[in-house]
Amino acid sequence: MKNHSHSPFHLQLEVLEGRVPPQHSSFNKYEKTLYQERSGYFGERALDYPFRKIQFPHFVTHHTRLEVNHLNFQMDTNLWTPRYDLIIEAKDYTGHISLRDGFNQIIQQKDVNGQMVTNVMTIQFCKLRNKSCN
């Protein structure tokens, strides 16, 4: 079983937080990136509680990296059971979130310093199919 761990990039940002003074020209960039890294990490950790409630045989892995057809991909969380494997991509968005399935989009609306900001994110799907399947 593979447990949660901070990425090397996340750890580097944690070190920078204590070393880069707030007046530095890149401080806001580092701070925003670190906030996103922390948010992602804690979003993934939030799944641990519901997984502990599952009452059938299973195990969970985190940050599994695989290669298929010479392409590498990373999965946030995998729930493995005797009957199926569930890949979970965890996000920890703030504000109001809308999903536009036909357009493969996530729309995020949130208040930033008193102004409503809208972010539109395109979702990319990767489908892997066993050649023996119909």
Residue pairs with C-beta under 8 A, 6 or more apart in sequence:
1 59
1 60
1 61
2 61
2 62
2 63
2 64
3 62
4 41
4 44
4 45
4 48
4 62
4 63
5 62
5 63
6 14
6 37
6 41
7 37
7 63
9 37
10 34
10 37
10 38
10 41
13 30
13 33
13 34
13 37
14 34
16 30
16 34
17 30
17 31
17 34
20 26
20 27
20 30
21 27
39 92
40 90
40 91
40 92
42 92
43 90
43 91
43 92
44 62
44 76
44 77
44 90
46 90
46 92
47 77
47 88
47 90
51 58
51 60
51 79
54 79
56 81
57 81
57 82
58 79
58 80
58 81
59 80
60 77
60 78
60 79
60 80
61 77
61 78
61 80
62 76
62 77
62 78
63 74
63 75
63 76
64 74
64 75
64 78
65 72
65 73
65 74
65 75
66 72
66 73
66 74
66 75
68 128
73 126
75 87
75 88
75 89
76 88
76 89
76 90
77 87
77 88
77 89
77 90
78 85
78 86
78 87
78 88
79 85
79 86
79 88
91 106
93 106
93 108
94 108
94 110
95 108
95 109
95 110
95 111
96 108
96 109
96 110
97 106
97 107
97 108
98 106
98 107
98 109
99 105
99 106
99 107
100 106
100 107
104 122
104 123
104 124
104 125
105 120
105 121
105 122
105 123
106 120
106 121
106 123
107 118
107 119
107 120
107 121
108 118
108 119
108 120
108 121
109 116
109 117
109 118
109 119
110 116
110 117
110 119
111 117
